[in-house]
């Protein structure tokens, strides 16, 4: 197996390591088990929108430890913080037209400041990992994370378009 470049991300096809053996989505399906992906989203705050970082390294250390633990368990697919919305844009679709709208965007609480993408065997396992997520703005600071499952190709009605997406996923 090819060595991974970063501790904070593993290939999307991996589900978990079991005694140094990689268990893939296909292997789980052969045994009747499933693999589910979940996104843990950190809600933005006025500070994250202003680009303000915590004053010490405690939060970054806690996040690194948590994500290293996810990686060791073989469930981490990706994780990143997002820059403030002032550096981004939206594309709005109305009346058959596209309109690009530059940031910043008004409601910080409606925005995402970062995410962690995991692949686990059940909703309960995802919930357990989410409960262990470090306080995203630091201990004692009000914050919120939201966890949502991703659609899998099996959630869609079979057809040529779904098969095209399956092909794309197979080549990642």
Buried (B, 14 or more C-beta within 10 A) or exposed (E): EEEEEEEBBBEBBBBBBEEEEBBBBEEBEEEEEBBBBBBBBBBBBEBBBEEEEEEEEEBEEBBBEBBEEBBEBBBBBBBEBBEBBEEBEEEEEEEEEEEEEEBEBEEBEEBBBBBBBBBBBEEEBBEEBBEEBBEBBBEEEEBEBEBEEEEEEEEEEEEEEBEEEEEEEEEE
